Amino acid sequence: MSGALECAGITINCLISNISISGAAIEIPSRHHIPERFSFVFKADDAHIPCHVIWREEERIGVAFD
C-alpha cells in the first residue's frame, strides 16, 4: 500500500509494509531524515493521520498513530 509522510511542507513517498489500528511499519528511502512527528497520508483516500516514530531501522520506521 502506498502512502506519504508530510512535515513542514515536505512530502516523502513511502510504502506501508504492515499496518494495524494503532500504527504501521513504513518503508522509506534511507536518504531522508524523518522527524519524530509528522502526518501520514494514505494515498488511497487522502486521509491525513498525525503520528510519531516509535522505532527506526535503516530503511524502515515504526509509527504509532496519535
Phi and psi restraints in degrees (range 20) as a CNS / XPLOR table:
assign (resid 1 and name C) (resid 2 and name N)
       (resid 2 and name CA) (resid 2 and name C) 1.0 -97.8 20.0 2
assign (resid 2 and name N) (resid 2 and name CA)
       (resid 2 and name C) (resid 3 and name N) 1.0 151.2 20.0 2
assign (resid 2 and name C) (resid 3 and name N)
       (resid 3 and name CA) (resid 3 and name C) 1.0 -154.3 20.0 2
assign (resid 3 and name N) (resid 3 and name CA)
       (resid 3 and name C) (resid 4 and name N) 1.0 -169.0 20.0 2
assign (resid 3 and name C) (resid 4 and name N)
       (resid 4 and name CA) (resid 4 and name C) 1.0 -153.4 20.0 2
assign (resid 4 and name N) (resid 4 and name CA)
       (resid 4 and name C) (resid 5 and name N) 1.0 154.0 20.0 2
assign (resid 4 and name C) (resid 5 and name N)
       (resid 5 and name CA) (resid 5 and name C) 1.0 -105.7 20.0 2
assign (resid 5 and name N) (resid 5 and name CA)
       (resid 5 and name C) (resid 6 and name N) 1.0 133.8 20.0 2
assign (resid 5 and name C) (resid 6 and name N)
       (resid 6 and name CA) (resid 6 and name C) 1.0 -124.8 20.0 2
assign (resid 6 and name N) (resid 6 and name CA)
       (resid 6 and name C) (resid 7 and name N) 1.0 130.6 20.0 2
assign (resid 6 and name C) (resid 7 and name N)
       (resid 7 and name CA) (resid 7 and name C) 1.0 -160.2 20.0 2
assign (resid 7 and name N) (resid 7 and name CA)
       (resid 7 and name C) (resid 8 and name N) 1.0 130.6 20.0 2
assign (resid 7 and name C) (resid 8 and name N)
       (resid 8 and name CA) (resid 8 and name C) 1.0 53.5 20.0 2
assign (resid 8 and name N) (resid 8 and name CA)
       (resid 8 and name C) (resid 9 and name N) 1.0 40.0 20.0 2
assign (resid 8 and name C) (resid 9 and name N)
       (resid 9 and name CA) (resid 9 and name C) 1.0 79.0 20.0 2
assign (resid 9 and name N) (resid 9 and name CA)
       (resid 9 and name C) (resid 10 and name N) 1.0 4.7 20.0 2
assign (resid 9 and name C) (resid 10 and name N)
       (resid 10 and name CA) (resid 10 and name C) 1.0 -107.2 20.0 2
assign (resid 10 and name N) (resid 10 and name CA)
       (resid 10 and name C) (resid 11 and name N) 1.0 136.7 20.0 2
assign (resid 10 and name C) (resid 11 and name N)
       (resid 11 and name CA) (resid 11 and name C) 1.0 -117.6 20.0 2
assign (resid 11 and name N) (resid 11 and name CA)
       (resid 11 and name C) (resid 12 and name N) 1.0 129.8 20.0 2
assign (resid 11 and name C) (resid 12 and name N)
       (resid 12 and name CA) (resid 12 and name C) 1.0 -121.7 20.0 2
assign (resid 12 and name N) (resid 12 and name CA)
       (resid 12 and name C) (resid 13 and name N) 1.0 118.1 20.0 2
assign (resid 12 and name C) (resid 13 and name N)
       (resid 13 and name CA) (resid 13 and name C) 1.0 -70.4 20.0 2
assign (resid 13 and name N) (resid 13 and name CA)
       (resid 13 and name C) (resid 14 and name N) 1.0 147.9 20.0 2
assign (resid 13 and name C) (resid 14 and name N)
       (resid 14 and name CA) (resid 14 and name C) 1.0 -152.4 20.0 2
assign (resid 14 and name N) (resid 14 and name CA)
       (resid 14 and name C) (resid 15 and name N) 1.0 173.0 20.0 2
assign (resid 14 and name C) (resid 15 and name N)
       (resid 15 and name CA) (resid 15 and name C) 1.0 -120.2 20.0 2
assign (resid 15 and name N) (resid 15 and name CA)
       (resid 15 and name C) (resid 16 and name N) 1.0 138.5 20.0 2
assign (resid 15 and name C) (resid 16 and name N)
       (resid 16 and name CA) (resid 16 and name C) 1.0 -89.7 20.0 2
assign (resid 16 and name N) (resid 16 and name CA)
       (resid 16 and name C) (resid 17 and name N) 1.0 118.5 20.0 2
assign (resid 16 and name C) (resid 17 and name N)
       (resid 17 and name CA) (resid 17 and name C) 1.0 -97.2 20.0 2
assign (resid 17 and name N) (resid 17 and name CA)
       (resid 17 and name C) (resid 18 and name N) 1.0 -18.0 20.0 2
assign (resid 17 and name C) (resid 18 and name N)
       (resid 18 and name CA) (resid 18 and name C) 1.0 -160.8 20.0 2
assign (resid 18 and name N) (resid 18 and name CA)
       (resid 18 and name C) (resid 19 and name N) 1.0 137.7 20.0 2
assign (resid 18 and name C) (resid 19 and name N)
       (resid 19 and name CA) (resid 19 and name C) 1.0 -143.4 20.0 2
assign (resid 19 and name N) (resid 19 and name CA)
       (resid 19 and name C) (resid 20 and name N) 1.0 145.9 20.0 2
assign (resid 19 and name C) (resid 20 and name N)
       (resid 20 and name CA) (resid 20 and name C) 1.0 -138.5 20.0 2
assign (resid 20 and name N) (resid 20 and name CA)
       (resid 20 and name C) (resid 21 and name N) 1.0 -178.3 20.0 2
assign (resid 20 and name C) (resid 21 and name N)
       (resid 21 and name CA) (resid 21 and name C) 1.0 -67.4 20.0 2
assign (resid 21 and name N) (resid 21 and name CA)
       (resid 21 and name C) (resid 22 and name N) 1.0 -24.6 20.0 2
assign (resid 21 and name C) (resid 22 and name N)
       (resid 22 and name CA) (resid 22 and name C) 1.0 -101.7 20.0 2
assign (resid 22 and name N) (resid 22 and name CA)
       (resid 22 and name C) (resid 23 and name N) 1.0 -13.1 20.0 2
assign (resid 22 and name C) (resid 23 and name N)
       (resid 23 and name CA) (resid 23 and name C) 1.0 179.8 20.0 2
assign (resid 23 and name N) (resid 23 and name CA)
       (resid 23 and name C) (resid 24 and name N) 1.0 -168.3 20.0 2
assign (resid 23 and name C) (resid 24 and name N)
       (resid 24 and name CA) (resid 24 and name C) 1.0 -156.2 20.0 2
assign (resid 24 and name N) (resid 24 and name CA)
       (resid 24 and name C) (resid 25 and name N) 1.0 158.4 20.0 2
assign (resid 24 and name C) (resid 25 and name N)
       (resid 25 and name CA) (resid 25 and name C) 1.0 -105.1 20.0 2
assign (resid 25 and name N) (resid 25 and name CA)
       (resid 25 and name C) (resid 26 and name N) 1.0 130.5 20.0 2
assign (resid 25 and name C) (resid 26 and name N)
       (resid 26 and name CA) (resid 26 and name C) 1.0 -126.3 20.0 2
assign (resid 26 and name N) (resid 26 and name CA)
       (resid 26 and name C) (resid 27 and name N) 1.0 133.5 20.0 2
assign (resid 26 and name C) (resid 27 and name N)
       (resid 27 and name CA) (resid 27 and name C) 1.0 -94.3 20.0 2
assign (resid 27 and name N) (resid 27 and name CA)
       (resid 27 and name C) (resid 28 and name N) 1.0 127.5 20.0 2
assign (resid 27 and name C) (resid 28 and name N)
       (resid 28 and name CA) (resid 28 and name C) 1.0 -129.7 20.0 2
assign (resid 28 and name N) (resid 28 and name CA)
       (resid 28 and name C) (resid 29 and name N) 1.0 157.7 20.0 2
assign (resid 28 and name C) (resid 29 and name N)
       (resid 29 and name CA) (resid 29 and name C) 1.0 -65.8 20.0 2
assign (resid 29 and name N) (resid 29 and name CA)
       (resid 29 and name C) (resid 30 and name N) 1.0 131.9 20.0 2
assign (resid 29 and name C) (resid 30 and name N)
       (resid 30 and name CA) (resid 30 and name C) 1.0 -67.8 20.0 2
assign (resid 30 and name N) (resid 30 and name CA)
       (resid 30 and name C) (resid 31 and name N) 1.0 -17.0 20.0 2
assign (resid 30 and name C) (resid 31 and name N)
       (resid 31 and name CA) (resid 31 and name C) 1.0 -76.5 20.0 2
assign (resid 31 and name N) (resid 31 and name CA)
       (resid 31 and name C) (resid 32 and name N) 1.0 -8.9 20.0 2
assign (resid 31 and name C) (resid 32 and name N)
       (resid 32 and name CA) (resid 32 and name C) 1.0 -94.9 20.0 2
assign (resid 32 and name N) (resid 32 and name CA)
       (resid 32 and name C) (resid 33 and name N) 1.0 138.8 20.0 2
assign (resid 32 and name C) (resid 33 and name N)
       (resid 33 and name CA) (resid 33 and name C) 1.0 -87.3 20.0 2
assign (resid 33 and name N) (resid 33 and name CA)
       (resid 33 and name C) (resid 34 and name N) 1.0 124.2 20.0 2
assign (resid 33 and name C) (resid 34 and name N)
       (resid 34 and name CA) (resid 34 and name C) 1.0 -102.4 20.0 2
assign (resid 34 and name N) (resid 34 and name CA)
       (resid 34 and name C) (resid 35 and name N) 1.0 124.1 20.0 2
assign (resid 34 and name C) (resid 35 and name N)
       (resid 35 and name CA) (resid 35 and name C) 1.0 -69.6 20.0 2
assign (resid 35 and name N) (resid 35 and name CA)
       (resid 35 and name C) (resid 36 and name N) 1.0 168.6 20.0 2
assign (resid 35 and name C) (resid 36 and name N)
       (resid 36 and name CA) (resid 36 and name C) 1.0 -66.9 20.0 2
assign (resid 36 and name N) (resid 36 and name CA)
       (resid 36 and name C) (resid 37 and name N) 1.0 -34.3 20.0 2
assign (resid 36 and name C) (resid 37 and name N)
       (resid 37 and name CA) (resid 37 and name C) 1.0 -127.9 20.0 2
assign (resid 37 and name N) (resid 37 and name CA)
       (resid 37 and name C) (resid 38 and name N) 1.0 139.3 20.0 2
assign (resid 37 and name C) (resid 38 and name N)
       (resid 38 and name CA) (resid 38 and name C) 1.0 -163.4 20.0 2
assign (resid 38 and name N) (resid 38 and name CA)
       (resid 38 and name C) (resid 39 and name N) 1.0 176.4 20.0 2
assign (resid 38 and name C) (resid 39 and name N)
       (resid 39 and name CA) (resid 39 and name C) 1.0 -100.9 20.0 2
assign (resid 39 and name N) (resid 39 and name CA)
       (resid 39 and name C) (resid 40 and name N) 1.0 134.0 20.0 2
assign (resid 39 and name C) (resid 40 and name N)
       (resid 40 and name CA) (resid 40 and name C) 1.0 -96.9 20.0 2
assign (resid 40 and name N) (resid 40 and name CA)
       (resid 40 and name C) (resid 41 and name N) 1.0 133.5 20.0 2
assign (resid 40 and name C) (resid 41 and name N)
       (resid 41 and name CA) (resid 41 and name C) 1.0 -113.8 20.0 2
assign (resid 41 and name N) (resid 41 and name CA)
       (resid 41 and name C) (resid 42 and name N) 1.0 122.5 20.0 2
assign (resid 41 and name C) (resid 42 and name N)
       (resid 42 and name CA) (resid 42 and name C) 1.0 -85.3 20.0 2
assign (resid 42 and name N) (resid 42 and name CA)
       (resid 42 and name C) (resid 43 and name N) 1.0 114.9 20.0 2
assign (resid 42 and name C) (resid 43 and name N)
       (resid 43 and name CA) (resid 43 and name C) 1.0 -66.9 20.0 2
assign (resid 43 and name N) (resid 43 and name CA)
       (resid 43 and name C) (resid 44 and name N) 1.0 -26.8 20.0 2
assign (resid 43 and name C) (resid 44 and name N)
       (resid 44 and name CA) (resid 44 and name C) 1.0 -61.3 20.0 2
assign (resid 44 and name N) (resid 44 and name CA)
       (resid 44 and name C) (resid 45 and name N) 1.0 -38.3 20.0 2
assign (resid 44 and name C) (resid 45 and name N)
       (resid 45 and name CA) (resid 45 and name C) 1.0 -130.4 20.0 2
assign (resid 45 and name N) (resid 45 and name CA)
       (resid 45 and name C) (resid 46 and name N) 1.0 8.4 20.0 2
assign (resid 45 and name C) (resid 46 and name N)
       (resid 46 and name CA) (resid 46 and name C) 1.0 60.7 20.0 2
assign (resid 46 and name N) (resid 46 and name CA)
       (resid 46 and name C) (resid 47 and name N) 1.0 26.9 20.0 2
assign (resid 46 and name C) (resid 47 and name N)
       (resid 47 and name CA) (resid 47 and name C) 1.0 -75.7 20.0 2
assign (resid 47 and name N) (resid 47 and name CA)
       (resid 47 and name C) (resid 48 and name N) 1.0 135.2 20.0 2
assign (resid 47 and name C) (resid 48 and name N)
       (resid 48 and name CA) (resid 48 and name C) 1.0 -109.2 20.0 2
assign (resid 48 and name N) (resid 48 and name CA)
       (resid 48 and name C) (resid 49 and name N) 1.0 122.7 20.0 2
assign (resid 48 and name C) (resid 49 and name N)
       (resid 49 and name CA) (resid 49 and name C) 1.0 -125.3 20.0 2
assign (resid 49 and name N) (resid 49 and name CA)
       (resid 49 and name C) (resid 50 and name N) 1.0 122.1 20.0 2
assign (resid 49 and name C) (resid 50 and name N)
       (resid 50 and name CA) (resid 50 and name C) 1.0 -64.9 20.0 2
assign (resid 50 and name N) (resid 50 and name CA)
       (resid 50 and name C) (resid 51 and name N) 1.0 142.3 20.0 2
assign (resid 50 and name C) (resid 51 and name N)
       (resid 51 and name CA) (resid 51 and name C) 1.0 -153.1 20.0 2
assign (resid 51 and name N) (resid 51 and name CA)
       (resid 51 and name C) (resid 52 and name N) 1.0 172.7 20.0 2
assign (resid 51 and name C) (resid 52 and name N)
       (resid 52 and name CA) (resid 52 and name C) 1.0 -141.7 20.0 2
assign (resid 52 and name N) (resid 52 and name CA)
       (resid 52 and name C) (resid 53 and name N) 1.0 152.5 20.0 2
assign (resid 52 and name C) (resid 53 and name N)
       (resid 53 and name CA) (resid 53 and name C) 1.0 -75.8 20.0 2
assign (resid 53 and name N) (resid 53 and name CA)
       (resid 53 and name C) (resid 54 and name N) 1.0 134.1 20.0 2
assign (resid 53 and name C) (resid 54 and name N)
       (resid 54 and name CA) (resid 54 and name C) 1.0 -114.3 20.0 2
assign (resid 54 and name N) (resid 54 and name CA)
       (resid 54 and name C) (resid 55 and name N) 1.0 -20.4 20.0 2
assign (resid 54 and name C) (resid 55 and name N)
       (resid 55 and name CA) (resid 55 and name C) 1.0 -156.0 20.0 2
assign (resid 55 and name N) (resid 55 and name CA)
       (resid 55 and name C) (resid 56 and name N) 1.0 158.8 20.0 2
assign (resid 55 and name C) (resid 56 and name N)
       (resid 56 and name CA) (resid 56 and name C) 1.0 -136.2 20.0 2
assign (resid 56 and name N) (resid 56 and name CA)
       (resid 56 and name C) (resid 57 and name N) 1.0 141.5 20.0 2
assign (resid 56 and name C) (resid 57 and name N)
       (resid 57 and name CA) (resid 57 and name C) 1.0 -129.4 20.0 2
assign (resid 57 and name N) (resid 57 and name CA)
       (resid 57 and name C) (resid 58 and name N) 1.0 -173.8 20.0 2
assign (resid 57 and name C) (resid 58 and name N)
       (resid 58 and name CA) (resid 58 and name C) 1.0 -56.0 20.0 2
assign (resid 58 and name N) (resid 58 and name CA)
       (resid 58 and name C) (resid 59 and name N) 1.0 -56.9 20.0 2
assign (resid 58 and name C) (resid 59 and name N)
       (resid 59 and name CA) (resid 59 and name C) 1.0 -122.5 20.0 2
assign (resid 59 and name N) (resid 59 and name CA)
       (resid 59 and name C) (resid 60 and name N) 1.0 22.4 20.0 2
assign (resid 59 and name C) (resid 60 and name N)
       (resid 60 and name CA) (resid 60 and name C) 1.0 -139.5 20.0 2
assign (resid 60 and name N) (resid 60 and name CA)
       (resid 60 and name C) (resid 61 and name N) 1.0 147.7 20.0 2
assign (resid 60 and name C) (resid 61 and name N)
       (resid 61 and name CA) (resid 61 and name C) 1.0 -134.5 20.0 2
assign (resid 61 and name N) (resid 61 and name CA)
       (resid 61 and name C) (resid 62 and name N) 1.0 152.1 20.0 2
assign (resid 61 and name C) (resid 62 and name N)
       (resid 62 and name CA) (resid 62 and name C) 1.0 -108.6 20.0 2
assign (resid 62 and name N) (resid 62 and name CA)
       (resid 62 and name C) (resid 63 and name N) 1.0 133.8 20.0 2
assign (resid 62 and name C) (resid 63 and name N)
       (resid 63 and name CA) (resid 63 and name C) 1.0 -125.4 20.0 2
assign (resid 63 and name N) (resid 63 and name CA)
       (resid 63 and name C) (resid 64 and name N) 1.0 151.3 20.0 2
assign (resid 63 and name C) (resid 64 and name N)
       (resid 64 and name CA) (resid 64 and name C) 1.0 -111.2 20.0 2
assign (resid 64 and name N) (resid 64 and name CA)
       (resid 64 and name C) (resid 65 and name N) 1.0 134.2 20.0 2
assign (resid 64 and name C) (resid 65 and name N)
       (resid 65 and name CA) (resid 65 and name C) 1.0 -76.7 20.0 2
assign (resid 65 and name N) (resid 65 and name CA)
       (resid 65 and name C) (resid 66 and name N) 1.0 135.2 20.0 2
